[in-house]
Amino acid sequence: YFVREEDVIAWAEYNNLDFIRCACRFTEKSRYNESNSKRLEIKEFLKEVRKINKNVDYNIYKSKRR
């Protein structure tokens, strides 16, 4: 599904929900060292690409075909 992270965060806040970040040891280590986070790296990359191509999110979504 094509759901934006900020929409999930807004929905969770609206409903007063808290979630664990992840039970994975790798993610827990990355939480304290954000410079080692691939997720953060990709989020920053996409932020830069959106400046060039406003449809990048939709294009990625559409590329996932069966």
Secondary structure, DSSP 8 states (H G I E B T S, - for coil): ----HHHHHHHHHHTT----S-S-HHHHHHHH-GGG-HHHHHHHHHHHHHHH-TTHHHHHHHH---
